[in-house]
């Protein structure tokens, strides 16, 4: 489904300004409810055991989470746009993508209707205008002394800085 662009241009045509689907996929309450099983499945892939069981037998692993046959097909085809439209949350779908060797570029390219490499080439990768990193102190700082349990904190500190 990649769109054709001038060879070597490194540019995608400007997207239409549309905040409606398919240009913008809004994660609504209705979509969140529809995608509960799909997201529960995808988030289970955070654990190494879940990833191993999924990769060993994708269909049976998905059935354990109650995915519909349509959702199973979307996952099997790596139809990222379809998964998002079916209620998949992007962060959850990233767990699935990583499990199958893909990434955010893959999801974005599928949604934009172009190839992954084409999307990467079209996105600027240079960051400028960042301040220089501060130089390291010339004299070493004294190590902090640990506080005894129950020692009151100074006003305005939370103690969560460690």
Secondary structure, 3 states (H helix, E strand, C coil): CCCCCCCCCCCCCCCCCCCCCCCCCCCCHHHHHHCHHHHHHHHHHHCHHHHHHHHHCHHHHHHHCCCCHHHHHHHHCCCHHHHHHCCCCHHHHHHHHHHCCCCHHHHHHHHHCCCHHHHHHHCCCCCCCCCCCCCCCCCCCCCCCCCCCCCCCCCCCCCCCC
